[in-house]
Amino acid sequence: MTAGRLYSIGEIAEKTGVTTRTLRYYEKLELIKPDLIKENGYRFYSEKTASIIPVIKYLQFIDFNLKEIKDFLQNDDYYSKLRSFKNAIIRTKKQIEELQYRVMVIEDWHKLIDEGVFINLLKCEIPITVKYHEKLPVIKYPMEFDFDYKNLILNVDFANYVKQNYTTITDSVMVFFPSTEKRLEDEENNRNTPIVSIQKTVKKIEEKENSSNIEEGYYLSTYHLGPHKTIKESYKRAFDYAKEKGYELFPGSIERFVLDYWTTTNEKEFVTEILILITNYNN
């Protein structure tokens, strides 16, 4: 561009890499002004005006909002500029935090699918093992369970409850049965049974009464493949194994849904882990 020359909106758009629509938008927000508007409405811009556009684009790149951009361009108060930069830093750090949470959720879900595919490959050779479990903070949601597993796993009330606690869930949906014996009896007799829906969250729950922990310890672990309505067969296998090994089991149990309605609608592909704390295990 040569000094003194005026350029049409199309020329400026081509040279600065923005659309004519964007230039008109900048003008509407009073970020730039045409140096000449002819009687036919054609707009023309000087080199000085054009030089503002890269600054606007860069400020947008570093997440300045339009109000901050306008203030930056029209206000020589450096304290005001510093405030805008500080606000941009705060927003960007928040965005980084949210992206880290997103990565955590994606990685956890990927691991669940990988685990489920591996267990499904075993088919009839499902092992019963002793698994060490570290203490895990979880959000808790007590409820009455009518053995409608789909409603449990895709529970709208639980999703709203999580939102009210200003967090996001990740990893597997889990349910804690305070009494495994009562759980099996209630299912057999078509009665509701008390449970606590639990799940890992991406950040700490502030309200202590809404959080709990999966306790550290050694757990009897086995997987159930297929529909949840036949899961009592896997409980029986676990109990028989514990009796054979002389393990004393905690009264309650956890069902951990590895592959479920979140991932597939094919119930034959479902994978559910049963976890029961061993109270007399000696490593």
CYANA upper distance limits for C-alpha pairs under 8 A (distance plus 0.5 A):
  1 MET  CA      5 ARG  CA      7.90
  1 MET  CA     47 GLU  CA      7.15
  2 THR  CA     47 GLU  CA      8.10
  3 ALA  CA     47 GLU  CA      7.33
  4 GLY  CA     46 SER  CA      7.47
  4 GLY  CA     47 GLU  CA      8.09
  5 ARG  CA     46 SER  CA      6.88
  5 ARG  CA     47 GLU  CA      7.88
  6 LEU  CA     35 ASP  CA      8.37
  6 LEU  CA     44 PHE  CA      6.15
  6 LEU  CA     45 TYR  CA      5.72
  6 LEU  CA     46 SER  CA      5.31
  6 LEU  CA     47 GLU  CA      7.76
  7 TYR  CA     11 GLU  CA      6.44
  7 TYR  CA     12 ILE  CA      6.78
  7 TYR  CA     44 PHE  CA      5.59
  7 TYR  CA     45 TYR  CA      5.63
  7 TYR  CA     46 SER  CA      6.85
  7 TYR  CA     47 GLU  CA      8.45
  8 SER  CA     12 ILE  CA      6.80
  8 SER  CA     42 TYR  CA      8.04
  8 SER  CA     43 ARG  CA      6.55
  8 SER  CA     44 PHE  CA      5.07
  8 SER  CA     45 TYR  CA      6.97
  9 ILE  CA     13 ALA  CA      6.53
  9 ILE  CA     20 THR  CA      6.77
  9 ILE  CA     23 LEU  CA      8.16
  9 ILE  CA     42 TYR  CA      8.42
  9 ILE  CA     43 ARG  CA      6.45
  9 ILE  CA     44 PHE  CA      6.51
  9 ILE  CA     45 TYR  CA      7.59
 10 GLY  CA     14 GLU  CA      6.73
 10 GLY  CA     20 THR  CA      6.82
 11 GLU  CA     15 LYS  CA      6.69
 12 ILE  CA     16 THR  CA      6.48
 12 ILE  CA     45 TYR  CA      7.93
 12 ILE  CA     50 ALA  CA      7.23
 13 ALA  CA     17 GLY  CA      6.26
 13 ALA  CA     18 VAL  CA      5.55
 13 ALA  CA     19 THR  CA      5.85
 13 ALA  CA     20 THR  CA      6.12
 13 ALA  CA     23 LEU  CA      7.79
 14 GLU  CA     18 VAL  CA      7.38
 14 GLU  CA     19 THR  CA      8.12
 16 THR  CA     50 ALA  CA      8.07
 16 THR  CA     53 ILE  CA      7.45
 16 THR  CA     54 PRO  CA      7.53
 18 VAL  CA     22 THR  CA      6.79
 18 VAL  CA     23 LEU  CA      7.63
 19 THR  CA     23 LEU  CA      6.95
 20 THR  CA     24 ARG  CA      6.77
 21 ARG  CA     25 TYR  CA      6.72
 22 THR  CA     26 TYR  CA      6.66
 23 LEU  CA     27 GLU  CA      6.71
 24 ARG  CA     28 LYS  CA      6.64
 25 TYR  CA     29 LEU  CA      6.82
 26 TYR  CA     30 GLU  CA      6.69
 26 TYR  CA     31 LEU  CA      5.69
 26 TYR  CA     32 ILE  CA      6.46
 27 GLU  CA     31 LEU  CA      6.27
 27 GLU  CA     32 ILE  CA      5.54
 27 GLU  CA     33 LYS  CA      6.09
 27 GLU  CA     34 PRO  CA      8.19
 30 GLU  CA     70 LYS  CA      8.06
 31 LEU  CA     69 ILE  CA      8.31
 31 LEU  CA     70 LYS  CA      6.26
 31 LEU  CA     73 LEU  CA      8.01
 32 ILE  CA     49 THR  CA      7.23
 32 ILE  CA     52 ILE  CA      7.98
 33 LYS  CA     45 TYR  CA      8.43
 33 LYS  CA     49 THR  CA      7.89
 34 PRO  CA     43 ARG  CA      6.46
 34 PRO  CA     44 PHE  CA      6.18
 34 PRO  CA     45 TYR  CA      5.59
 34 PRO  CA     46 SER  CA      8.31
 34 PRO  CA     49 THR  CA      8.05
 35 ASP  CA     43 ARG  CA      8.16
 35 ASP  CA     44 PHE  CA      6.43
 35 ASP  CA     45 TYR  CA      5.56
 35 ASP  CA     46 SER  CA      6.76
 35 ASP  CA     49 THR  CA      8.22
 36 LEU  CA     43 ARG  CA      6.39
 36 LEU  CA     44 PHE  CA      5.61
 36 LEU  CA     45 TYR  CA      7.21
 37 ILE  CA     41 GLY  CA      6.21
 37 ILE  CA     42 TYR  CA      6.09
 37 ILE  CA     43 ARG  CA      5.16
 37 ILE  CA     44 PHE  CA      6.88
 38 LYS  CA     42 TYR  CA      5.88
 38 LYS  CA     43 ARG  CA      7.19
 45 TYR  CA     49 THR  CA      6.59
 45 TYR  CA     50 ALA  CA      7.14
 46 SER  CA     50 ALA  CA      6.73
 47 GLU  CA     51 SER  CA      6.63
 48 LYS  CA     52 ILE  CA      7.57
 49 THR  CA     53 ILE  CA      8.02
 51 SER  CA     55 VAL  CA      7.96
 52 ILE  CA     56 ILE  CA      6.92
 53 ILE  CA     57 LYS  CA      6.73
 54 PRO  CA     58 TYR  CA      6.59
 55 VAL  CA     59 LEU  CA      6.62
 56 ILE  CA     60 GLN  CA      6.68
 56 ILE  CA     69 ILE  CA      7.21
 57 LYS  CA     61 PHE  CA      6.71
 58 TYR  CA     62 ILE  CA      6.93
 59 LEU  CA     63 ASP  CA      6.95
 59 LEU  CA     64 PHE  CA      5.91
 59 LEU  CA     69 ILE  CA      7.07
 60 GLN  CA     64 PHE  CA      5.73
 60 GLN  CA     65 ASN  CA      7.32
 60 GLN  CA     66 LEU  CA      8.39
 60 GLN  CA     69 ILE  CA      8.25
 62 ILE  CA     88 ALA  CA      7.58
 63 ASP  CA     88 ALA  CA      6.43
 63 ASP  CA     91 ARG  CA      8.38
 63 ASP  CA     92 THR  CA      7.97
 64 PHE  CA     68 GLU  CA      6.28
 64 PHE  CA     69 ILE  CA      6.60
 64 PHE  CA     84 SER  CA      7.71
 64 PHE  CA     85 PHE  CA      8.32
 64 PHE  CA     88 ALA  CA      6.60
 65 ASN  CA     69 ILE  CA      6.72
 66 LEU  CA     70 LYS  CA      6.65
 67 LYS  CA     71 ASP  CA      6.71
 68 GLU  CA     72 PHE  CA      6.45
 68 GLU  CA     84 SER  CA      6.69
 69 ILE  CA     73 LEU  CA      6.70
 70 LYS  CA     74 GLN  CA      6.57
 71 ASP  CA     75 ASN  CA      5.80
 71 ASP  CA     80 SER  CA      8.42
 71 ASP  CA     81 LYS  CA      8.32
 72 PHE  CA     76 ASP  CA      7.91
 72 PHE  CA     80 SER  CA      8.31
 72 PHE  CA     81 LYS  CA      6.47
 75 ASN  CA     80 SER  CA      8.37
 77 ASP  CA     81 LYS  CA      7.12
 78 TYR  CA     82 LEU  CA      6.58
 79 TYR  CA     83 ARG  CA      6.77
 80 SER  CA     84 SER  CA      6.92
 81 LYS  CA     85 PHE  CA      6.88
 82 LEU  CA     86 LYS  CA      6.62
 83 ARG  CA     87 ASN  CA      6.63
 84 SER  CA     88 ALA  CA      6.69
 85 PHE  CA     89 ILE  CA      6.69
 86 LYS  CA     90 ILE  CA      6.83
 87 ASN  CA     91 ARG  CA      6.71
 88 ALA  CA     92 THR  CA      6.53
 89 ILE  CA     93 LYS  CA      6.63
 90 ILE  CA     94 LYS  CA      6.76
 91 ARG  CA     95 GLN  CA      6.73
 92 THR  CA     96 ILE  CA      6.67
 93 LYS  CA     97 GLU  CA      6.70
 94 LYS  CA     98 GLU  CA      6.75
 95 GLN  CA     99 LEU  CA      6.67
 96 ILE  CA    100 GLN  CA      6.66
 97 GLU  CA    101 TYR  CA      6.81
 98 GLU  CA    102 ARG  CA      6.72
 99 LEU  CA    103 VAL  CA      6.67
100 GLN  CA    104 MET  CA      6.75
101 TYR  CA    105 VAL  CA      6.83
101 TYR  CA    202 VAL  CA      6.52
102 ARG  CA    106 ILE  CA      6.68
103 VAL  CA    107 GLU  CA      6.51
104 MET  CA    108 ASP  CA      6.55
104 MET  CA    170 THR  CA      8.04
104 MET  CA    202 VAL  CA      7.93
105 VAL  CA    109 TRP  CA      6.65
105 VAL  CA    169 ILE  CA      8.35
105 VAL  CA    170 THR  CA      5.67
105 VAL  CA    171 ASP  CA      7.26
105 VAL  CA    202 VAL  CA      8.27
106 ILE  CA    110 HIS  CA      6.60
107 GLU  CA    111 LYS  CA      6.69
108 ASP  CA    112 LEU  CA      6.82
108 ASP  CA    170 THR  CA      7.16
108 ASP  CA    171 ASP  CA      5.47
109 TRP  CA    113 ILE  CA      6.86
109 TRP  CA    170 THR  CA      8.07
109 TRP  CA    171 ASP  CA      6.43
109 TRP  CA    172 SER  CA      8.24
110 HIS  CA    114 ASP  CA      6.68
111 LYS  CA    115 GLU  CA      6.49
112 LEU  CA    116 GLY  CA      6.54
112 LEU  CA    171 ASP  CA      7.75
112 LEU  CA    172 SER  CA      7.70
112 LEU  CA    258 VAL  CA      6.03
112 LEU  CA    259 LEU  CA      7.49
113 ILE  CA    117 VAL  CA      6.57
113 ILE  CA    258 VAL  CA      7.64
113 ILE  CA    259 LEU  CA      7.05
113 ILE  CA    263 THR  CA      8.45
114 ASP  CA    118 PHE  CA      6.78
115 GLU  CA    119 ILE  CA      6.77
115 GLU  CA    258 VAL  CA      7.82
116 GLY  CA    120 ASN  CA      6.56
116 GLY  CA    258 VAL  CA      6.41
116 GLY  CA    259 LEU  CA      6.25
116 GLY  CA    270 PHE  CA      8.48
116 GLY  CA    271 VAL  CA      6.47
117 VAL  CA    121 LEU  CA      6.84
118 PHE  CA    122 LEU  CA      7.42
119 ILE  CA    123 LYS  CA      7.53
119 ILE  CA    126 ILE  CA      7.91
119 ILE  CA    223 TYR  CA      8.23
119 ILE  CA    271 VAL  CA      7.99
120 ASN  CA    225 LEU  CA      7.67
120 ASN  CA    269 GLU  CA      7.76
120 ASN  CA    271 VAL  CA      7.90
122 LEU  CA    126 ILE  CA      6.61
123 LYS  CA    225 LEU  CA      8.11
126 ILE  CA    222 THR  CA      7.61
126 ILE  CA    223 TYR  CA      7.01
126 ILE  CA    224 HIS  CA      8.48
127 PRO  CA    222 THR  CA      6.73
127 PRO  CA    223 TYR  CA      8.07
128 ILE  CA    220 LEU  CA      7.62
128 ILE  CA    221 SER  CA      6.21
128 ILE  CA    222 THR  CA      5.21
128 ILE  CA    223 TYR  CA      8.26
128 ILE  CA    238 ALA  CA      7.36
128 ILE  CA    241 TYR  CA      8.03
129 THR  CA    220 LEU  CA      6.44
129 THR  CA    221 SER  CA      5.74
129 THR  CA    222 THR  CA      7.02
130 VAL  CA    218 TYR  CA      6.82
130 VAL  CA    219 TYR  CA      6.02
130 VAL  CA    220 LEU  CA      5.24
130 VAL  CA    221 SER  CA      6.39
131 LYS  CA    218 TYR  CA      6.03
131 LYS  CA    219 TYR  CA      5.66
131 LYS  CA    220 LEU  CA      6.84
131 LYS  CA    221 SER  CA      6.82
132 TYR  CA    216 GLU  CA      8.07
132 TYR  CA    217 GLY  CA      6.20
132 TYR  CA    218 TYR  CA      4.93
132 TYR  CA    219 TYR  CA      6.68
133 HIS  CA    215 GLU  CA      8.11
133 HIS  CA    216 GLU  CA      5.93
133 HIS  CA    217 GLY  CA      6.01
133 HIS  CA    218 TYR  CA      6.69
133 HIS  CA    219 TYR  CA      7.46
134 GLU  CA    214 ILE  CA      8.41
134 GLU  CA    215 GLU  CA      7.56
134 GLU  CA    216 GLU  CA      5.06
134 GLU  CA    217 GLY  CA      7.22
135 LYS  CA    213 ASN  CA      6.93
135 LYS  CA    214 ILE  CA      6.08
135 LYS  CA    215 GLU  CA      5.36
135 LYS  CA    216 GLU  CA      4.75
135 LYS  CA    217 GLY  CA      8.35
136 LEU  CA    200 LYS  CA      7.99
136 LEU  CA    213 ASN  CA      5.78
136 LEU  CA    214 ILE  CA      5.55
136 LEU  CA    215 GLU  CA      7.30
136 LEU  CA    216 GLU  CA      8.09
137 PRO  CA    200 LYS  CA      7.06
137 PRO  CA    201 THR  CA      8.48
137 PRO  CA    211 SER  CA      7.60
137 PRO  CA    212 SER  CA      6.37
137 PRO  CA    213 ASN  CA      4.86
137 PRO  CA    214 ILE  CA      7.01
138 VAL  CA    198 ILE  CA      6.41
138 VAL  CA    199 GLN  CA      5.60
138 VAL  CA    200 LYS  CA      5.09
138 VAL  CA    201 THR  CA      6.84
138 VAL  CA    211 SER  CA      6.22
138 VAL  CA    212 SER  CA      5.91
138 VAL  CA    213 ASN  CA      6.03
138 VAL  CA    214 ILE  CA      7.72
139 ILE  CA    162 VAL  CA      8.27
139 ILE  CA    198 ILE  CA      5.98
139 ILE  CA    199 GLN  CA      6.08
139 ILE  CA    200 LYS  CA      6.96
139 ILE  CA    201 THR  CA      7.27
139 ILE  CA    205 ILE  CA      7.48
139 ILE  CA    210 ASN  CA      6.52
139 ILE  CA    211 SER  CA      4.93
139 ILE  CA    212 SER  CA      6.69
140 LYS  CA    196 VAL  CA      6.64
140 LYS  CA    197 SER  CA      6.19
140 LYS  CA    198 ILE  CA      5.13
140 LYS  CA    199 GLN  CA      7.56
140 LYS  CA    210 ASN  CA      6.15
140 LYS  CA    211 SER  CA      5.78
140 LYS  CA    212 SER  CA      6.66
141 TYR  CA    158 PHE  CA      7.45
141 TYR  CA    161 TYR  CA      8.43
141 TYR  CA    196 VAL  CA      5.86
141 TYR  CA    197 SER  CA      5.49
141 TYR  CA    198 ILE  CA      6.93
141 TYR  CA    210 ASN  CA      7.69
142 PRO  CA    194 PRO  CA      7.97
142 PRO  CA    195 ILE  CA      6.36
142 PRO  CA    196 VAL  CA      4.68
142 PRO  CA    197 SER  CA      6.63
143 MET  CA    194 PRO  CA      6.60
143 MET  CA    195 ILE  CA      6.13
143 MET  CA    196 VAL  CA      6.61
143 MET  CA    197 SER  CA      7.85
144 GLU  CA    192 ASN  CA      6.54
144 GLU  CA    193 THR  CA      6.13
144 GLU  CA    194 PRO  CA      5.21
144 GLU  CA    195 ILE  CA      6.58
145 PHE  CA    152 LEU  CA      8.08
145 PHE  CA    192 ASN  CA      5.74
145 PHE  CA    193 THR  CA      5.71
145 PHE  CA    194 PRO  CA      6.57
145 PHE  CA    195 ILE  CA      6.87
146 ASP  CA    190 ASN  CA      8.24
146 ASP  CA    191 ARG  CA      7.22
146 ASP  CA    192 ASN  CA      5.03
146 ASP  CA    193 THR  CA      7.21
147 PHE  CA    152 LEU  CA      8.47
147 PHE  CA    187 GLU  CA      7.46
147 PHE  CA    192 ASN  CA      7.77
148 ASP  CA    152 LEU  CA      6.86
149 TYR  CA    153 ILE  CA      6.53
149 TYR  CA    228 HIS  CA      7.72
150 LYS  CA    154 LEU  CA      6.46
150 LYS  CA    155 ASN  CA      8.42
150 LYS  CA    261 TYR  CA      7.17
151 ASN  CA    155 ASN  CA      5.79
153 ILE  CA    173 VAL  CA      7.06
153 ILE  CA    260 ASP  CA      8.28
153 ILE  CA    261 TYR  CA      7.53
153 ILE  CA    262 TRP  CA      8.28
154 LEU  CA    261 TYR  CA      7.84
154 LEU  CA    262 TRP  CA      7.94
155 ASN  CA    159 ALA  CA      6.89
156 VAL  CA    160 ASN  CA      6.76
157 ASP  CA    161 TYR  CA      6.62
158 PHE  CA    162 VAL  CA      6.69
159 ALA  CA    163 LYS  CA      6.88
160 ASN  CA    164 GLN  CA      6.69
161 TYR  CA    165 ASN  CA      6.99
162 VAL  CA    166 TYR  CA      7.22
162 VAL  CA    167 THR  CA      6.60
162 VAL  CA    168 THR  CA      7.03
162 VAL  CA    169 ILE  CA      7.73
163 LYS  CA    167 THR  CA      6.51
163 LYS  CA    168 THR  CA      7.53
165 ASN  CA    205 ILE  CA      7.10
165 ASN  CA    206 GLU  CA      7.99
165 ASN  CA    207 GLU  CA      8.12
166 TYR  CA    205 ILE  CA      8.34
167 THR  CA    201 THR  CA      7.09
167 THR  CA    202 VAL  CA      7.12
167 THR  CA    203 LYS  CA      6.65
167 THR  CA    204 LYS  CA      8.24
167 THR  CA    205 ILE  CA      7.75
168 THR  CA    201 THR  CA      6.09
168 THR  CA    202 VAL  CA      6.22
168 THR  CA    203 LYS  CA      7.93
169 ILE  CA    199 GLN  CA      6.94
169 ILE  CA    200 LYS  CA      6.35
169 ILE  CA    201 THR  CA      4.81
169 ILE  CA    202 VAL  CA      6.67
170 THR  CA    199 GLN  CA      7.53
170 THR  CA    200 LYS  CA      6.08
170 THR  CA    201 THR  CA      6.01
170 THR  CA    202 VAL  CA      6.95
171 ASP  CA    199 GLN  CA      7.74
171 ASP  CA    200 LYS  CA      6.77
172 SER  CA    199 GLN  CA      7.16
172 SER  CA    200 LYS  CA      8.11
172 SER  CA    256 ARG  CA      6.89
172 SER  CA    257 PHE  CA      6.26
172 SER  CA    258 VAL  CA      6.51
173 VAL  CA    197 SER  CA      8.21
173 VAL  CA    198 ILE  CA      7.26
173 VAL  CA    199 GLN  CA      6.03
173 VAL  CA    256 ARG  CA      6.71
173 VAL  CA    257 PHE  CA      6.10
173 VAL  CA    258 VAL  CA      8.35
174 MET  CA    197 SER  CA      6.55
174 MET  CA    198 ILE  CA      5.73
174 MET  CA    199 GLN  CA      6.38
174 MET  CA    254 ILE  CA      7.23
174 MET  CA    255 GLU  CA      6.11
174 MET  CA    256 ARG  CA      4.95
174 MET  CA    257 PHE  CA      6.58
175 VAL  CA    195 ILE  CA      7.10
175 VAL  CA    196 VAL  CA      6.21
175 VAL  CA    197 SER  CA      4.98
175 VAL  CA    198 ILE  CA      6.17
175 VAL  CA    254 ILE  CA      6.11
175 VAL  CA    255 GLU  CA      5.86
175 VAL  CA    256 ARG  CA      7.19
176 PHE  CA    195 ILE  CA      6.20
176 PHE  CA    196 VAL  CA      5.60
176 PHE  CA    197 SER  CA      6.82
176 PHE  CA    198 ILE  CA      7.55
176 PHE  CA    252 GLY  CA      7.61
176 PHE  CA    253 SER  CA      6.33
176 PHE  CA    254 ILE  CA      5.03
176 PHE  CA    255 GLU  CA      7.12
177 PHE  CA    183 ARG  CA      7.16
177 PHE  CA    194 PRO  CA      7.49
177 PHE  CA    195 ILE  CA      5.50
177 PHE  CA    196 VAL  CA      7.24
177 PHE  CA    252 GLY  CA      5.85
177 PHE  CA    253 SER  CA      5.82
177 PHE  CA    254 ILE  CA      6.74
178 PRO  CA    194 PRO  CA      8.01
178 PRO  CA    195 ILE  CA      7.20
178 PRO  CA    251 PRO  CA      7.31
178 PRO  CA    252 GLY  CA      4.88
178 PRO  CA    253 SER  CA      7.29
179 SER  CA    183 ARG  CA      6.65
179 SER  CA    251 PRO  CA      5.74
179 SER  CA    252 GLY  CA      4.93
179 SER  CA    253 SER  CA      7.55
180 THR  CA    184 LEU  CA      6.80
180 THR  CA    251 PRO  CA      6.56
180 THR  CA    252 GLY  CA      5.60
180 THR  CA    253 SER  CA      6.29
181 GLU  CA    185 GLU  CA      6.76
181 GLU  CA    251 PRO  CA      8.03
182 LYS  CA    186 ASP  CA      6.35
182 LYS  CA    193 THR  CA      7.90
183 ARG  CA    187 GLU  CA      6.75
183 ARG  CA    193 THR  CA      6.63
184 LEU  CA    188 GLU  CA      6.67
184 LEU  CA    232 LYS  CA      7.53
185 GLU  CA    189 ASN  CA      6.67
186 ASP  CA    190 ASN  CA      6.33
186 ASP  CA    191 ARG  CA      5.22
186 ASP  CA    192 ASN  CA      6.83
186 ASP  CA    193 THR  CA      6.55
187 GLU  CA    191 ARG  CA      6.60
187 GLU  CA    192 ASN  CA      8.04
187 GLU  CA    193 THR  CA      8.36
201 THR  CA    205 ILE  CA      8.42
205 ILE  CA    210 ASN  CA      7.69
205 ILE  CA    211 SER  CA      6.82
207 GLU  CA    211 SER  CA      7.51
208 LYS  CA    212 SER  CA      8.19
217 GLY  CA    277 LEU  CA      7.37
217 GLY  CA    278 ILE  CA      8.18
218 TYR  CA    277 LEU  CA      6.51
218 TYR  CA    278 ILE  CA      6.33
218 TYR  CA    279 THR  CA      8.48
218 TYR  CA    281 TYR  CA      7.32
219 TYR  CA    275 LEU  CA      6.33
219 TYR  CA    276 ILE  CA      5.69
219 TYR  CA    277 LEU  CA      4.74
219 TYR  CA    278 ILE  CA      5.89
220 LEU  CA    238 ALA  CA      7.90
220 LEU  CA    242 ALA  CA      8.35
220 LEU  CA    274 ILE  CA      8.33
220 LEU  CA    275 LEU  CA      6.13
220 LEU  CA    276 ILE  CA      5.63
220 LEU  CA    277 LEU  CA      6.70
220 LEU  CA    278 ILE  CA      6.89
221 SER  CA    238 ALA  CA      8.19
221 SER  CA    273 GLU  CA      7.30
221 SER  CA    274 ILE  CA      6.15
221 SER  CA    275 LEU  CA      5.35
221 SER  CA    276 ILE  CA      7.28
222 THR  CA    234 SER  CA      7.87
222 THR  CA    238 ALA  CA      7.33
222 THR  CA    273 GLU  CA      6.22
222 THR  CA    274 ILE  CA      5.95
222 THR  CA    275 LEU  CA      7.54
223 TYR  CA    234 SER  CA      7.75
223 TYR  CA    271 VAL  CA      7.12
223 TYR  CA    272 THR  CA      6.02
223 TYR  CA    273 GLU  CA      4.80
223 TYR  CA    274 ILE  CA      6.56
224 HIS  CA    231 ILE  CA      6.69
224 HIS  CA    234 SER  CA      6.29
224 HIS  CA    271 VAL  CA      6.28
224 HIS  CA    272 THR  CA      5.55
224 HIS  CA    273 GLU  CA      6.65
224 HIS  CA    274 ILE  CA      7.94
225 LEU  CA    268 LYS  CA      7.62
225 LEU  CA    269 GLU  CA      7.39
225 LEU  CA    270 PHE  CA      6.24
225 LEU  CA    271 VAL  CA      5.33
225 LEU  CA    272 THR  CA      7.06
226 GLY  CA    230 THR  CA      8.29
226 GLY  CA    267 GLU  CA      6.09
226 GLY  CA    268 LYS  CA      4.68
226 GLY  CA    269 GLU  CA      6.10
226 GLY  CA    270 PHE  CA      5.28
226 GLY  CA    271 VAL  CA      6.91
227 PRO  CA    231 ILE  CA      7.89
227 PRO  CA    267 GLU  CA      5.57
227 PRO  CA    268 LYS  CA      6.48
227 PRO  CA    270 PHE  CA      6.88
228 HIS  CA    270 PHE  CA      8.45
228 HIS  CA    272 THR  CA      8.50
230 THR  CA    234 SER  CA      8.35
231 ILE  CA    235 TYR  CA      7.15
232 LYS  CA    236 LYS  CA      6.79
233 GLU  CA    237 ARG  CA      6.98
234 SER  CA    238 ALA  CA      6.77
235 TYR  CA    239 PHE  CA      6.67
235 TYR  CA    274 ILE  CA      8.06
236 LYS  CA    240 ASP  CA      6.57
237 ARG  CA    241 TYR  CA      6.67
238 ALA  CA    242 ALA  CA      6.69
239 PHE  CA    243 LYS  CA      6.68
240 ASP  CA    244 GLU  CA      6.72
241 TYR  CA    245 LYS  CA      6.75
242 ALA  CA    246 GLY  CA      6.38
242 ALA  CA    247 TYR  CA      5.37
242 ALA  CA    248 GLU  CA      7.68
242 ALA  CA    249 LEU  CA      8.19
243 LYS  CA    247 TYR  CA      6.70
243 LYS  CA    248 GLU  CA      8.49
247 TYR  CA    278 ILE  CA      6.82
247 TYR  CA    279 THR  CA      8.02
247 TYR  CA    280 ASN  CA      6.82
247 TYR  CA    281 TYR  CA      7.35
248 GLU  CA    278 ILE  CA      6.27
248 GLU  CA    279 THR  CA      6.13
248 GLU  CA    280 ASN  CA      6.31
249 LEU  CA    276 ILE  CA      7.03
249 LEU  CA    277 LEU  CA      6.36
249 LEU  CA    278 ILE  CA      5.19
249 LEU  CA    279 THR  CA      6.22
249 LEU  CA    280 ASN  CA      8.37
250 PHE  CA    276 ILE  CA      6.98
250 PHE  CA    277 LEU  CA      5.81
250 PHE  CA    278 ILE  CA      6.65
250 PHE  CA    279 THR  CA      6.64
252 GLY  CA    276 ILE  CA      7.34
252 GLY  CA    277 LEU  CA      8.43
253 SER  CA    274 ILE  CA      7.62
253 SER  CA    275 LEU  CA      6.33
253 SER  CA    276 ILE  CA      5.28
253 SER  CA    277 LEU  CA      7.83
254 ILE  CA    274 ILE  CA      6.31
254 ILE  CA    275 LEU  CA      5.54
254 ILE  CA    276 ILE  CA      6.95
255 GLU  CA    272 THR  CA      7.02
255 GLU  CA    273 GLU  CA      6.25
255 GLU  CA    274 ILE  CA      5.30
255 GLU  CA    275 LEU  CA      6.94
256 ARG  CA    272 THR  CA      6.07
256 ARG  CA    273 GLU  CA      5.43
256 ARG  CA    274 ILE  CA      6.85
256 ARG  CA    275 LEU  CA      8.11
257 PHE  CA    271 VAL  CA      6.93
257 PHE  CA    272 THR  CA      5.09
257 PHE  CA    273 GLU  CA      6.88
258 VAL  CA    270 PHE  CA      7.99
258 VAL  CA    271 VAL  CA      5.83
258 VAL  CA    272 THR  CA      6.02
258 VAL  CA    273 GLU  CA      7.46
259 LEU  CA    263 THR  CA      6.61
259 LEU  CA    264 THR  CA      7.65
259 LEU  CA    269 GLU  CA      7.63
259 LEU  CA    270 PHE  CA      5.44
259 LEU  CA    271 VAL  CA      5.36
259 LEU  CA    272 THR  CA      7.42
260 ASP  CA    264 THR  CA      6.54
260 ASP  CA    265 THR  CA      8.03
260 ASP  CA    267 GLU  CA      8.12
260 ASP  CA    269 GLU  CA      8.49
260 ASP  CA    270 PHE  CA      5.76
260 ASP  CA    271 VAL  CA      7.34
260 ASP  CA    272 THR  CA      8.41
261 TYR  CA    265 THR  CA      6.08
264 THR  CA    269 GLU  CA      7.97
264 THR  CA    270 PHE  CA      8.24
266 ASN  CA    270 PHE  CA      7.65
